């Protein structure tokens, strides 16, 4: 489940005229199953990179291979067969008018590419589906197994984000993209979602990229820490190497031109 990015390029027009070439010959290799945490200042390219991988933005050059398969020629909905994604806003990843069970079924259908007009009747979860979903939520330690018929719109932000995470994990995606998925949550909900994140990443074994602005998360989670600046990697540390940093020391590297690039 390795992710290999080579020579990626993307830019955008700037307000008032001009052009910003954010990514130019960008490369990043992530071994199978690696949990990579991406940090950097605003505008450094973190979320844009996830959008380029998912197909929400079209790269103008380069190669993007997942398990050796080229993705850049595929549209976003085709990439979604192999990629699970959780957005920053809990409202973006779920359908509020559908129940928990219906949202989970919707996610399964999307991953299996069943969302064709003739297959819409298959979106309704059956008894077997409900049993599977209840067992999964119990296995993950989520107190929602007895609330499968609750509309997701009635859940708290933290609960809704946990459902988004579970939805992203259904079908065992080869790649998991987490775009500041705790930024809109209170500290208690943030802790719960990160605990679930860690359990799901370990359970799935999928390659994972997580964008965060939390220095505490950056120093605690993942196998690797990568810092971006202006669309380029300026810091790359293993979990062992990042132990040299405190939150204050890591913060001091933001915007620095002399970040120690130590990954080997």
Buried (B, 14 or more C-beta within 10 A) or exposed (E): BBBBBBBBBBEEEEEEEEEEEBBBEBEBEBEEBBBBBBBBBEBBBBBBBBBBBBBEBEBBBBBBBBBEEEBBEBEBEEBBBBBBBBBBBBBBBBBEEBBBBBBBBBBBBBBEEBBEEEEEEBBEBEEEBBEBBBEBBEEBEBEBBEBBEBBBEEBEBBBBBBBBBBBBBBBEBBBBBBBBBBBBBEEEBBEBBBEBBBBBBEEBEBBBBBBBBBBEBBBEBBBBBBBBBBBBBBBBBBBEBBEEBEEEEBEEBBEEEEBEEEEE
